[in-house]
């Protein structure tokens, strides 16, 4: 559950095994954002967003090797995840969600139209920018993701 303005992410896990996610908002509303963090991908550093809420009941699937973030648009917004692998703190990383190079268009008003300011956790506030994460070797490559997914899908 998140209060209005809470901004979570951009989170991702090491590849392998990474973590695919199916995400939905069962109460309230969030702007859900997916960022391509795969070094070597033709869409590296680009993002897309979708409104997840308790009215339209949309959900989003994020494959391995992508970054995930959301901003709550009203108090009590509740987001559920179905994940391909369990949470493993040692394999989890983040990118600062307000990285100016990513230029994500975060909402400035709640679903009701009142002003909204981003509220970040200490962990997300301290996260590196996308370029810093790349320089630190934290990001997966397109090749790593492709190899891992091919291994998952190969006959045993």
C-alpha positions in Angstrom: 0.0 0.0 0.0 1.2 3.5 -0.9 0.2 7.0 -0.1 -0.4 9.5 -2.8 2.9 10.7 -4.3 4.9 7.7 -3.2 7.3 6.8 -6.0 8.8 3.3 -5.9 11.6 2.1 -8.2 13.2 1.9 -10.7 13.9 -1.7 -9.5 15.4 -4.7 -11.3 17.2 -7.9 -10.5 20.4 -9.5 -11.7 20.3 -11.7 -14.8 20.2 -14.6 -14.3 17.8 -15.3 -12.8 16.2 -11.8 -12.9 12.5 -11.5 -12.2 9.6 -11.3 -14.5 6.6 -9.6 -13.0 2.8 -9.4 -13.6 1.6 -6.2 -11.9 -1.9 -4.9 -11.1 -3.4 -2.3 -8.8 -6.3 -3.7 -6.9 -7.2 -0.5 -4.9 -6.6 3.1 -5.9 -4.4 4.1 -8.8 -0.8 4.2 -9.9 1.2 5.3 -12.9 3.2 2.2 -13.7 6.5 2.6 -15.6 8.7 0.1 -17.5 12.3 1.1 -18.4 14.5 -0.8 -20.9 17.8 -1.2 -18.9 19.3 -3.8 -21.2 22.7 -2.5 -22.4 22.9 -3.1 -26.1 19.1 -3.1 -26.7 17.9 -0.7 -29.5 15.5 0.8 -27.0 18.0 1.1 -24.1 17.0 3.9 -21.8 13.5 4.4 -23.1 10.4 4.0 -21.0 6.7 3.5 -21.3 3.8 4.0 -18.8 0.3 2.7 -18.2 -2.3 3.7 -15.6 -3.2 0.8 -13.4 -6.3 1.3 -11.2 -9.3 -0.2 -9.6 -11.6 1.1 -12.3 -10.2 -0.3 -15.6 -8.4 -3.2 -13.9 -5.5 -3.3 -16.3 -2.4 -5.3 -15.6 1.1 -5.2 -17.0 3.7 -8.0 -17.7 7.4 -7.1 -17.4 9.9 -9.6 -18.8 13.3 -10.2 -17.4 15.9 -7.5 -17.9 13.5 -4.5 -17.5 13.3 -1.9 -14.8 10.0 -1.2 -12.9 8.6 1.8 -11.1 5.3 3.3 -10.1 3.9 6.4 -8.5 0.8 6.2 -6.3 -2.0 8.6 -7.4 -4.1 8.3 -4.3 -3.8 7.3 -0.6 -4.0 3.6 0.0 -3.1 2.5 -3.5 -2.5 -1.3 -3.4 -0.2 -3.0 -5.9 0.0 -6.8 -6.3 2.9 -8.6 -8.0 3.1 -12.1 -9.3 6.8 -12.8 -9.7 8.8 -15.5 -11.5 11.3 -15.7 -8.7 11.4 -14.7 -5.1 12.8 -11.5 -3.7 16.6 -11.8 -3.1 18.0 -8.6 -1.6 21.5 -9.4 -2.8 20.4 -9.5 -6.4 18.1 -6.5 -6.4 19.2 -3.1 -7.6 17.7 0.3 -8.4 18.0 3.3 -10.6 17.0 6.8 -9.4 13.4 7.3 -10.7 14.0 11.1 -11.1 17.1 10.6 -13.3 17.0 13.6 -15.6 18.4 11.6 -18.5 15.4 9.3 -18.4 13.0 12.2 -18.1 10.1 10.1 -17.0 6.9 12.2 -17.0 5.7 11.5 -13.5 2.3 12.9 -12.6 2.0 16.2 -10.8 -1.6 15.7 -9.7 -3.5 12.9 -7.9 -6.4 11.1 -9.5 -8.7 13.7 -7.8 -6.7 16.5 -9.3 -4.9 17.8 -6.2 -1.1 18.7 -6.4 1.3 15.8 -6.1 5.0 15.7 -5.2 7.2 12.6 -5.4 8.0 10.9 -2.1 11.0 8.5 -2.3 12.4 6.0 0.2 15.9 6.4 1.4 17.0 3.5 -0.8 15.4 4.9 -4.0 16.7 8.4 -3.2 20.3 7.0 -3.0 20.0 4.9 -6.2 22.4 5.7 -9.0 21.3 7.2 -12.4 21.0 4.9 -15.4 24.5 6.0 -16.6 26.0 5.4 -13.2 24.4 2.0 -12.9 25.8 1.1 -16.4 29.3 2.4 -15.4 29.1 0.2 -12.2 28.3 -2.9 -14.2 24.9 -3.3 -12.5 22.8 -3.4 -15.7 22.0 -6.6 -17.7 23.0 -6.8 -21.3 20.6 -7.6 -24.1 22.8 -10.7 -24.7 22.6 -11.9 -21.1 18.8 -11.6 -21.2 18.5 -13.3 -24.5 20.7 -16.2 -23.4 18.8 -16.6 -20.1 15.4 -16.6 -21.8 16.6 -19.0 -24.5 17.8 -21.4 -21.8 14.4 -21.1 -20.0 12.5 -21.9 -23.2 14.7 -24.8 -24.4 13.4 -28.3 -24.1 14.8 -30.1 -21.1 
